[in-house]
């Protein structure tokens, strides 16, 4: 696909990568700071230039229902289309200066994944939507070689991009950062309705979706908001969609805000279970992230931190009652 459209009568292009739909005249860059109008075409300035690259457990993404116990080659670039004041990777996400001395071709990125024994490639650390042309070129090669592809995203992709994703993307973890449209727009510089729409489209498109909410006490943890979030996931996406509830820790522009307590996470988990969600996990706290069978309660996967210590699934089914457990298991 082409990642921009032209408006020749206005002497500009419109970027189609995310829902900001930045309108750029010659030489201008978008809100993300890394997509530019060069000669009437969209140029992704970070193409081939990762700023962070690691081999992580897939559970760290967090993705719990795809190839548990395996690793993902994870990378990101500089730049972002959001301005979250609590960003844990703000050193790269809020940076726009590209280090062009580092170059990794799409083929080389897949080679690296295979060299390190990773079973998937995760596009993460900053917002991967803004380097989608690079991500897709990698992902198509990875898919052809039998590797999985994971997007870790704020969910502000344009509908054009979301429609293109099922051709190569296997899974996504999408942040549902708040249930307040005003907070999304004023503080994060995004939009709640757009994220909800992306989530629906991804599920409908056959992408395996897991949702993460970073709980910040006093900001997004009211019983009312948590109930509406849980009911949205259960009713609009499906009761089988995993919800990761993660504890906030002070970072970036929110250094003075207190840590989120385990009791807050447990309250949120109780609300999620009441809404009928099958799989609810707690993050950034020292508790087990176990997966149990929704029907018979059997322990299926025992996780301690990011380590899978027990995996009792048999071909994706509960060994006790034979219920098919939703996810990607091979």
N, C-alpha and C positions, 0 to 999 in steps of 0.2 A: 504494500500500500504506500501511498504518498502521505507524508506526515504534515502536510500543510496545504492550504489552498491559497490561490492568488486573488487579489482584488486590484487588478490593473488600473481601474478607474480612479482608485485612491492611492496608487503607487505603493502598495504594501502587501504583505502576506499575513495569513492567519495561521498560527501554530495549532495543530490538532492533537498534540500529545496529552494535554490535560484540559480540564473544564474552565481554566482561566481564558482559554482561546485568545492568547495574546496577539494583538495586532501590531506588526512591526514593519516600519519603513526600513529602507536600506541602512545597514549598520546598527540597527537597534537590536537589543536582546530582550528576552521575555522576563517575566517575574522571577523565574528560576535562576536567571543570570547566566545560563549556559547553553541556551538555544538562540541562534542569531540569524538575522536576515543577511545573507551574503550573496550578492548578485541576484536577488530575487528568489533565492531558494533558502530553505531552512537548513542551517548547519548546526549539528550537535557538537559543541566545542569539546565535550568530554569523551567523545567517541574514541575508544581505544586507550583511554587514560584513567585507569582505576586509581583511587587514592587510598583504598584500604582493601586488603585481600587476606583471608584466613580460611583455615579448614575448621569448621564448627560441627558439633553434633546437630543433627537436624532438629532435635528437640529445642535447641537454643533459638530457633527462628521466631516464635515457637511453632513448630509443626509436630503434632503428636500422633496424627493418624496417617502418616505416610512413611513407610520404610523405617520403623523405629529402630534405634540403635545404630543407624548408619550416619555417615558424615556428609556435609554439603560444602562444596567450595563456595565461599561467600565473599562477595565483593560489592563495593560501592564507589561512587565518584564524589566530586564536590557538587554543591548546588541542591536546592530544594524549592518546591512551589508552595510550601507552608512556612510559617514563622513561629512554631511552637516554642513557648518560653521555657518549657521543661525538657527540651530535646537532649538526649543523652549523647548524641553524636554531632553536636552543634559545631565542633571544630571543622568538620567537613561539610555538613549540610548547609551551614550558613556562610560558607566560603565559596567564592566564585573564581578564584585564581587557579587555572589549570596547570599542572606540572606536565608539560609536553615531553619532558625527558623520559617519562615512564610511558611505554607503549606496549600493550598486550592485544594482539589481534584476536578476533573471535576464535579462530582455529587454535591459537596458543592457549586461550582460556580453557577450552575443552580438553586440550592436551594436559594441562595442569591438573584438572579435575581427575582425569584418569591416572595420572602419575601418582597422585596422593590417595587413590583408592576411594574417592568420593562417589557416591551414588546419585548425587544431584548437584545442581548449581543454583545458588540462592542470590537473587538480585536484591540487595539489602543495604543497611547502614545509613544511606541517604534515600531519597525518594526515587525508586527506579523508573517511574514513569517518565522522568525528564531525560533519561538516557535510553528510552525504549528502542530506538533504532539499533543501538549497540547491543542491548539485551536480546532482542529478537534474533539478530544475526548469530549471536552465540547460541541461543536456545534452539534454533533450527538444527544447527550442527550437533548439539548435545543430544537432541531427541533422536536424530539419525543414528547416533552411536549408543543408544539405549540408556541415556541418563535422563533423570527427571529435572524439571525446571520449577523454581519456586519464586514467587514475587512476594516481598514483604513491603507493604505499601500503605499509604494513608487513604487510598481509595478514591482519589480525585481524578482518576483517569477519565479521558473523554469517552463517550459512547463509541466513537469510531475505533479507539484503541481496544476497548473491552471486547468489541465484536471480533477483533483480529486475534485476540489472545488464545482462544481455544485451539487454534491451529498448531500451537507449540507449547503452551503453558499447561503444567499439570496441577499445580497447587498455588494457593495464595493465603497469606495471613494478612488480614486487613484490620487496621486500627479503627475502632469506633470510639473516638476520643471523648465524646460528650453527647448529651441528648438535647443540647441547647443550640439552635441555629444561630442565635446572636453571638454566643461564645465562639462558635466555629468561625463566623465571619469577622468579628472584631479582634479576637485574640489570635486565632490560628491562621486566619486569612484563607479560609477554605469555605466549605459548606456542608451541612449535615445531610440535606436532601440529596445532594450529589453523591455522597458516600453511600447512603442507603440504596440509591439507584444502582450504583456500581456493584454493590453486594448482590442485589437481586439478579442483575445481568450475569455476573460471574457464575452464580449457582445455576441459573437457567442454561448457561453455556456449557455446563458440564465440568467446570473447573472445581477441584476440591478446595473448599473454603474453610478456614478457621478464623475466628474473630478475636482480637485482643483489645481490652480496655485497661488503660493505665489509670488506676483509681487514685484520685487526689482528694484527700479529705477537705470538704467545704467547697469543692469545685464541681465535682461530677458524681458524688456518691450518695445522693439523697435516695431514700427508698422509692420515691415516685419515679425518678429518672431510671434507676436500676430496673424497676419493674417494667417500665416501657421498653427499655433496651432488650431485656430478656424476652418479652412478648414479641417484639419485632423479630428477633432471631428465630424464635420458635415458630411463629406464624408465617413470616414472610420468607425465611430462608430454609427452615426445617429444624425439627427438634434434635436432629443428628449433628448439627453444625457445632463443633467444639467452641466454647467460649473461655478464653484465657483472661483471668482477672489478675492483674499485676500490681504490685505495690510500688508507689512512687518513692523515689529518693531524691533529695535536693540536688539540682543540677542547673547549669546555664543561668537563666534569669530568675530561677526560683530557689536560690540557695537558702533562703530564710524560711521556706515552708517546711513543715515537719514531715517526717517519714509517715507513710501509711501503715497503720497497725494491722496485725493479723486478724483482729476482731472485725475490722471493717471488711476485709476480704471474705471472712466467714459469713458475715451478714449478707454480702452480695451473693455468695454461693448459694445460700439458703433461698434467696429470692429467685435465683436462676433455676434452681431445682423445682421450686413451687410453680414456675412458669412452664415446667415440663421439659427442660433441656436435659439431654441424656449425658452429655460430657462437659463437665465444668472443671477447670484446672486453675490452680493458684500459682502465681509467679513472683519471683524476687523475694521469696520467703522460704525458710528451711522446712518445707513440708513435702510429703510425697505427692507426685503427680500421677497417681495410679489411674488406670483405665479399668472400669468394671463393666460387666455385661448389664445393659439396661433392663433385661428381662429377668435374669436369675440372680444377679448380683455377684457372680463369680469374678474373682480377680483375674484379669487378663494380662495386663502389662504393669509391672512394678517399676516405677522410676524414682530414683534417688538423685535429686538435682537433675543434671542432664544425662545421667547414666541409666540405661535400661538394664535392670538386674534380673528381671524375669519377663519372658514373653511367651505366654501359653496359647496364643492364637494358633488355630489349625486351619490353614488356607483361608485366613480371614474370618473364621468362625469361632464362636465360644466353644471350648472343649466340653462343657457340661450340658448345655441345652441346644447347641448347634445354631444359635442365632447368628446371622450374618452381621458382622460389625462394620459399620460404615468407615471407609477410608481407602487408601491405596497401599496394599500390603506386599506387592511384588512388582 
